[in-house]
Amino acid sequence: MLAEDASLANADLRPETERDEFTHGFPLVIAAGENFLELALVLLAHGADPNSRSTAASDPPEYGMPLHHAVRHRNYSLAHSLLDGGGDPNSFPHCDQSTIEVAFYLARENGISYKAVRQAYIDWLPPDQTDSKLTVRSLIGVHPNESVRMFARLVDLGGSPQLGALVREGFADLIEEILHHSASKPGSPHDHPKGTTFENILGSARWHGYPDIIISMMKNYPQYFDYDVLIETIECAVISHNRDGHYRDYRRIIATQLEELASRGLIHRAIRDAEFNPIYMMATGFTWHENYGYRAPIAAPDCYIDLAQLFTSFGLADVNYQHPETLESPLLAAVKRGHHPGISVFIEWLLEEGADMCPDSTAEMSAIEIAKERGYEEIANMLKGKAQCIDRAEF
C-alpha cells in the first residue's frame, strides 16, 4: 500500500470529525506506541514525519509522540532512527512528562554523572564556570547504558531539560547555582507553569512536595514571594495530584506560606479574599488518595481534618463560603465528590463546624438531593441526620 500511495504514511486515520490536538491517529504514532519497531521503520522509510504533527487548526499541545513512545518503551533503536530522520528532541505529549524529562529519569536510574547533568543545564549556569564546547556525550564517555547515552544525545541535539526534574531528583546545590545566576531568566519550555527559571523550580517544588527547596527559596529570594505567589503555593499544595512528598511535606509547605502571610500582616487580606477559600479548595480538589503513579504513599482520611484545622488556626475556615461565580459552598462541592475515598470524613467535619446544608435558596439542589441522586447513600444518611432544610429533601 505504501509503495502505491506514500501519503498514507502521514495520513491521520481518524475521521475528520474526530481529529483534535492529539496525534494517536497517525500510523507512526500508533506503531511507536505499540512498540512495533519494524513497522515504524517501514513508515519512516516511506516518508512518515518523525514528529507526526497534529492536524488541529490550533497549535497542538502534543508534538513528536513517536519519539516520546520510543523513549518510554526504551526502544532506543527506534528512538535513534527517529532522531536520525529529524525527530525533535523537544517532543512532548498533551499532559505528561516531556520526552527529555523521561529520558533524564532513566539516565539517573542508570548512573549518569553529576558533571554530565550539570553540563545538560549549561544554559542556566554562569558562562565563566562552564565550557560551552563540551558536550554531554563527551562527559559520559563510552557509557555502557543506552538510557544515559540517549539523554546525552537529546541534550546535544538541542533538547532543553526540564528544570523541575532537578527538584524531583534532589539536586539542591545545582538548583541554587542556577537560581543565583538565572532566577529571572526564561525557564525551560517543558516546565509547568511556563515562565522564568524561578517560577519553573518553585512550580515543581510546590506541586511535587519539596518543602526544603521552597523554604530555601523563601530565604534567598524573598522578593519573589509576594501575596499572589504565597496564595498560589498554598493552592498548589492543596490540589496537587502528582505527589512525590508525604502529606506532612505538603502540610509543611502550606504552613510556611500561612506563617509568611501572617508575619507580613497579609493574613487578613487572605481572609477577605473572595477568590481564596482553602476549605472550598479542599472540597473541590484535595486529592490525598490520587497520586497518578507518583512517589507519594496514600495518606489517611484524617489528613482532611488535620489540614482543615491548620487553616482554622489562621482564621481561614469559612465553611459557609460561596464561590463568587457558582455560589457553591464547600459542603455542596464536597458532596459532589462523594465517590472520593475519605470525603465523608471531611463532610462530617464541615457539618460539625456549622456548614449550612442549604446555603442559598437559589441552588438547584440541596446537599441531600445531590447525594441521593448520585447514589451516595452513606453521605445522604449522614446529611439526613443533620438536615436543616427538610422541606427541600425527599426522604
C-alpha positions as CSV (number, residue, x, y, z in Angstrom):
1,M,0.0,0.0,0.0
2,L,2.7,2.4,0.9
3,A,4.5,1.7,-2.3
4,E,1.4,2.7,-4.2
5,D,0.5,5.7,-2.1
6,A,3.3,7.1,0.1
7,S,0.9,9.7,1.5
8,L,-0.7,7.0,3.7
9,A,2.5,7.1,5.9
10,N,1.3,10.6,7.1
11,A,-2.4,10.1,7.0
12,D,-4.5,10.7,10.1
13,L,-6.5,7.5,10.2
14,R,-9.4,9.1,12.2
15,P,-12.5,10.5,10.7
16,E,-12.2,14.3,10.2
17,T,-14.8,14.9,12.9
18,E,-12.6,13.1,15.5
19,R,-9.3,14.8,14.8
20,D,-8.0,17.1,17.5
21,E,-4.8,18.2,19.2
22,F,-3.8,14.6,19.8
23,T,-1.8,12.6,17.3
24,H,-2.8,9.0,18.0
25,G,-4.4,8.7,14.6
26,F,-1.1,8.7,12.8
27,P,0.4,5.4,11.7
28,L,3.8,6.2,13.1
29,V,2.4,7.2,16.5
30,I,0.4,4.0,16.6
31,A,3.4,1.9,15.6
32,A,5.7,3.6,18.2
33,G,3.0,3.4,20.9
34,E,2.6,-0.3,20.3
35,N,6.4,-0.7,20.2
36,F,6.3,-2.2,16.6
37,L,9.9,-1.4,15.6
38,E,9.8,-2.9,12.1
39,L,6.5,-1.2,11.1
40,A,7.8,2.1,12.4
41,L,11.0,1.8,10.4
42,V,9.0,0.9,7.2
43,L,6.8,4.0,7.8
44,L,9.9,6.2,8.2
45,A,11.4,4.7,5.0
46,H,8.2,5.8,3.2
47,G,8.4,9.4,4.4
48,A,6.5,9.4,7.6
49,D,7.0,12.6,9.6
50,P,9.0,11.6,12.7
51,N,7.3,14.4,14.6
52,S,3.7,13.5,13.5
53,R,2.4,17.0,13.8
54,S,-1.3,17.4,14.8
55,T,-3.7,18.4,12.1
56,A,-5.7,20.5,14.5
57,A,-6.1,24.1,13.4
58,S,-4.7,25.5,16.7
59,D,-1.2,25.0,17.9
60,P,-1.1,21.3,19.1
61,P,-0.4,20.7,22.8
62,E,1.3,17.4,21.7
63,Y,4.2,17.0,19.3
64,G,6.6,14.3,18.4
65,M,4.9,11.4,20.0
66,P,6.8,8.7,18.1
67,L,10.0,9.7,19.9
68,H,8.2,10.0,23.2
69,H,6.8,6.5,22.9
70,A,10.1,5.1,21.8
71,V,11.9,6.5,24.8
72,R,9.2,5.4,27.2
73,H,9.5,1.9,25.8
74,R,13.3,2.1,26.0
75,N,13.3,1.2,22.3
76,Y,16.4,3.0,21.5
77,S,16.9,1.6,18.1
78,L,13.7,3.3,17.1
79,A,14.5,6.4,19.1
80,H,17.8,6.9,17.3
81,S,16.2,6.2,13.9
82,L,13.6,8.9,14.6
83,L,16.3,11.4,15.6
84,D,18.3,10.4,12.5
85,G,15.3,11.3,10.5
86,G,14.8,14.7,12.0
87,G,12.8,13.9,15.2
88,D,12.7,16.8,17.6
89,P,14.4,16.2,20.9
90,N,12.0,18.6,22.5
91,S,8.9,16.5,21.7
92,F,6.2,16.3,24.3
93,P,2.8,14.8,24.9
94,H,-0.5,16.5,25.7
95,C,-0.4,16.2,29.5
96,D,2.6,14.2,30.7
97,Q,6.3,14.4,31.1
98,S,8.2,15.6,28.1
99,T,10.4,13.1,26.2
100,I,13.6,14.6,27.6
101,E,12.3,14.5,31.2
102,V,11.5,10.8,30.8
103,A,15.0,10.3,29.4
104,F,16.5,12.2,32.3
105,Y,14.9,10.0,34.9
106,L,16.0,6.9,33.1
107,A,19.6,8.2,32.9
108,R,19.5,9.0,36.6
109,E,18.4,5.4,37.3
110,N,21.4,4.2,35.3
111,G,24.2,6.2,36.7
112,I,24.7,9.4,34.8
113,S,27.4,11.5,36.4
114,Y,26.9,14.8,38.2
115,K,29.2,16.5,35.7
116,A,27.1,15.3,32.8
117,V,23.9,16.5,34.5
118,R,25.4,19.9,35.2
119,Q,26.5,20.2,31.5
120,A,23.0,19.5,30.4
121,Y,21.8,22.6,32.3
122,I,24.5,24.9,30.9
123,D,22.1,27.4,29.6
124,W,21.2,28.5,33.1
125,L,24.7,28.5,34.6
126,P,27.4,31.2,34.6
127,P,29.4,31.2,31.4
128,D,32.7,31.7,33.3
129,Q,32.0,28.5,35.2
130,T,31.1,26.3,32.3
131,D,32.6,25.2,29.0
132,S,30.2,25.5,26.0
133,K,32.5,23.5,23.8
134,L,31.9,20.4,25.9
135,T,29.0,18.0,25.0
136,V,27.2,15.8,27.5
137,R,28.3,12.8,25.4
138,S,31.9,13.8,25.9
139,L,31.4,13.7,29.7
140,I,29.7,10.3,29.8
141,G,32.4,8.7,27.6
142,V,31.7,5.2,26.5
143,H,28.9,4.7,28.9
144,P,27.5,1.1,28.9
145,N,23.9,2.2,29.4
146,E,21.7,3.1,26.5
147,S,19.4,5.3,28.7
148,V,22.4,7.5,29.6
149,R,23.5,7.7,26.0
150,M,20.0,8.6,24.8
151,F,19.7,11.5,27.3
152,A,23.1,12.8,26.2
153,R,22.1,12.7,22.6
154,L,18.8,14.5,23.2
155,V,20.6,17.4,25.0
156,D,23.4,17.6,22.5
157,L,20.8,17.8,19.7
158,G,19.3,20.9,21.4
159,G,16.9,19.3,23.8
160,S,16.0,21.5,26.8
161,P,16.0,19.6,30.0
162,Q,13.2,20.3,32.5
163,L,14.2,22.4,35.5
164,G,11.6,20.8,37.7
165,A,13.3,17.5,37.2
166,L,16.2,18.7,39.3
167,V,13.8,19.3,42.2
168,R,12.5,15.8,42.0
169,E,16.0,14.3,41.8
170,G,17.4,16.2,44.7
171,F,20.0,18.5,43.1
172,A,19.7,21.2,45.7
173,D,23.2,22.7,45.1
174,L,22.8,22.8,41.4
175,I,19.3,24.4,41.8
176,E,20.8,27.1,44.0
177,E,23.6,27.7,41.4
178,I,21.0,28.0,38.7
179,L,18.8,30.3,40.7
180,H,21.6,32.6,41.7
181,H,22.5,33.1,38.0
182,S,19.2,32.8,36.2
183,A,16.3,33.3,38.6
184,S,14.6,35.9,36.4
185,K,15.6,34.4,33.0
186,P,13.3,32.3,30.8
187,G,13.0,28.8,32.0
188,S,12.5,25.5,30.2
189,P,9.7,25.0,27.6
190,H,8.8,21.7,29.4
191,D,8.1,23.1,32.8
192,H,4.7,23.9,34.4
193,P,3.9,26.7,34.7
194,K,5.8,28.1,31.8
195,G,7.8,31.2,32.9
196,T,11.0,32.2,34.5
197,T,13.6,29.8,35.9
198,F,12.4,30.8,39.4
199,E,8.8,30.0,38.5
200,N,9.7,26.7,37.0
201,I,11.6,25.5,40.0
202,L,9.0,26.8,42.5
203,G,6.2,25.3,40.5
204,S,7.8,21.8,40.7
205,A,8.7,22.1,44.4
206,R,5.2,23.1,45.5
207,W,3.4,20.7,43.1
208,H,5.5,17.6,43.8
209,G,6.0,18.3,47.5
210,Y,9.5,19.5,48.3
211,P,9.3,22.0,51.3
212,D,13.1,22.3,51.9
213,I,13.5,23.7,48.4
214,I,10.7,26.2,48.9
215,I,12.0,27.3,52.3
216,S,15.5,27.8,50.9
217,M,14.0,29.9,48.0
218,M,12.0,32.0,50.5
219,K,15.1,32.7,52.5
220,N,17.3,33.6,49.5
221,Y,14.8,35.2,47.2
222,P,12.1,36.8,49.4
223,Q,11.4,39.5,46.8
224,Y,9.7,36.9,44.6
225,F,7.3,35.7,47.3
226,D,4.6,38.4,47.1
227,Y,1.0,37.8,48.2
228,D,-0.1,36.1,44.9
229,V,2.8,33.7,45.0
230,L,2.2,32.7,48.6
231,I,-1.5,32.1,47.8
232,E,-0.7,30.1,44.6
233,T,1.8,28.0,46.6
234,I,-0.9,27.1,49.1
235,E,-3.4,26.3,46.3
236,C,-0.9,24.0,44.5
237,A,0.0,22.1,47.7
238,V,-3.7,21.5,48.4
239,I,-4.8,20.3,44.9
240,S,-1.7,18.6,43.5
241,H,-2.4,15.2,42.1
242,N,1.3,14.5,41.2
243,R,2.7,13.9,44.6
244,D,6.2,12.8,45.5
245,G,6.0,14.1,49.1
246,H,4.1,12.7,52.0
247,Y,1.1,14.6,53.3
248,R,3.4,16.1,56.0
249,D,5.6,17.6,53.3
250,Y,2.6,19.4,51.7
251,R,1.3,20.5,55.2
252,R,4.7,22.0,55.8
253,I,4.6,23.9,52.5
254,I,1.2,25.2,53.4
255,A,2.2,26.1,57.0
256,T,5.2,28.1,55.9
257,Q,3.1,30.2,53.4
258,L,0.5,30.8,56.1
259,E,3.2,31.9,58.6
260,E,4.7,34.2,56.0
261,L,1.3,35.8,55.3
262,A,0.8,36.3,59.0
263,S,4.3,37.7,59.6
264,R,3.8,40.3,56.8
265,G,0.3,41.3,58.0
266,L,-1.3,39.8,55.0
267,I,-3.4,37.1,56.6
268,H,-6.4,39.4,56.9
269,R,-6.2,40.1,53.2
270,A,-6.3,36.4,52.6
271,I,-9.4,36.1,54.9
272,R,-11.1,38.8,52.9
273,D,-10.0,37.5,49.5
274,A,-13.2,36.3,47.7
275,E,-11.2,34.2,45.3
276,F,-9.4,32.3,48.1
277,N,-11.1,29.9,50.4
278,P,-8.9,26.9,51.3
279,I,-11.8,25.0,52.8
280,Y,-13.7,25.2,49.5
281,M,-10.5,24.3,47.7
282,M,-10.1,21.2,49.8
283,A,-13.7,20.3,49.0
284,T,-13.1,20.6,45.2
285,G,-9.6,19.4,44.8
286,F,-7.8,17.9,47.9
287,T,-6.6,14.6,46.3
288,W,-4.8,12.7,49.1
289,H,-5.7,9.4,47.5
290,E,-5.0,10.2,43.9
291,N,-1.3,10.5,43.0
292,Y,-1.4,9.4,39.4
293,G,1.5,6.9,39.8
294,Y,3.9,9.3,41.5
295,R,6.1,8.5,44.5
296,A,3.9,9.5,47.5
297,P,2.2,7.0,49.7
298,I,-1.5,7.1,50.2
299,A,-2.4,9.3,53.1
300,A,-5.2,8.7,55.7
301,P,-8.6,10.4,55.5
302,D,-7.7,12.1,58.8
303,C,-5.4,14.4,56.7
304,Y,-8.6,16.2,55.7
305,I,-9.3,17.1,59.3
306,D,-5.7,18.0,60.1
307,L,-5.4,20.3,57.2
308,A,-8.7,22.0,57.8
309,Q,-7.7,22.6,61.4
310,L,-4.5,24.2,60.2
311,F,-6.5,26.7,58.1
312,T,-8.8,27.2,61.0
313,S,-5.9,28.2,63.3
314,F,-5.2,31.1,60.8
315,G,-8.9,32.2,60.6
316,L,-9.3,30.7,57.2
317,A,-12.3,28.3,57.8
318,D,-15.4,29.9,56.5
319,V,-17.4,26.7,56.0
320,N,-20.3,28.7,54.5
321,Y,-18.3,30.5,51.9
322,Q,-20.0,30.7,48.5
323,H,-18.0,30.7,45.3
324,P,-18.4,34.2,43.7
325,E,-19.4,32.7,40.3
326,T,-21.3,29.4,41.1
327,L,-22.5,30.3,44.6
328,E,-21.4,26.7,45.5
329,S,-20.5,26.1,49.1
330,P,-17.8,23.8,50.5
331,L,-20.4,21.3,51.6
332,L,-22.1,21.1,48.2
333,A,-18.7,20.8,46.5
334,A,-17.7,18.0,48.9
335,V,-20.9,16.1,48.4
336,K,-20.4,16.2,44.6
337,R,-17.1,14.4,45.2
338,G,-18.8,11.7,47.3
339,H,-17.1,8.9,45.4
340,H,-13.7,10.0,46.6
341,P,-12.4,7.9,49.5
342,G,-12.2,9.9,52.7
343,I,-14.5,12.7,51.6
344,S,-17.2,11.6,54.1
345,V,-14.8,12.4,56.9
346,F,-14.5,15.9,55.6
347,I,-18.2,16.3,55.1
348,E,-18.8,15.3,58.7
349,W,-16.2,17.9,59.8
350,L,-18.0,20.6,57.8
351,L,-21.3,19.8,59.4
352,E,-19.7,19.9,62.9
353,E,-18.3,23.3,62.1
354,G,-21.7,24.6,61.2
355,A,-21.9,24.2,57.4
356,D,-25.4,25.2,56.2
357,M,-27.0,22.4,54.2
358,C,-29.0,24.9,52.2
359,P,-26.7,28.0,52.0
360,D,-28.6,29.5,49.1
361,S,-32.3,29.3,48.2
362,T,-31.5,29.6,44.5
363,A,-29.4,26.4,44.5
364,E,-30.8,23.9,42.1
365,M,-30.4,21.0,44.5
366,S,-29.6,20.6,48.2
367,A,-26.7,18.6,49.5
368,I,-29.1,15.7,50.4
369,E,-30.6,15.8,47.0
370,I,-27.2,15.7,45.3
371,A,-26.1,12.8,47.5
372,K,-29.3,10.8,46.8
373,E,-29.2,11.5,43.0
374,R,-25.6,10.3,42.7
375,G,-26.1,7.2,44.9
376,Y,-24.0,8.3,47.8
377,E,-26.2,6.6,50.4
378,E,-23.8,6.8,53.3
379,I,-23.4,10.6,52.8
380,A,-27.2,11.0,52.3
381,N,-27.9,9.3,55.6
382,M,-25.3,11.4,57.4
383,L,-26.9,14.6,56.0
384,K,-30.4,13.4,56.8
385,G,-29.4,13.1,60.4
386,K,-28.5,16.8,60.5
387,A,-30.9,18.2,57.9
388,Q,-31.6,21.9,58.3
389,C,-33.9,22.1,55.2
390,I,-36.3,19.2,55.4
391,D,-38.8,20.8,53.2
392,R,-36.3,20.6,50.3
393,A,-35.2,17.0,50.8
394,E,-37.3,14.0,49.9
395,F,-36.7,11.0,52.2
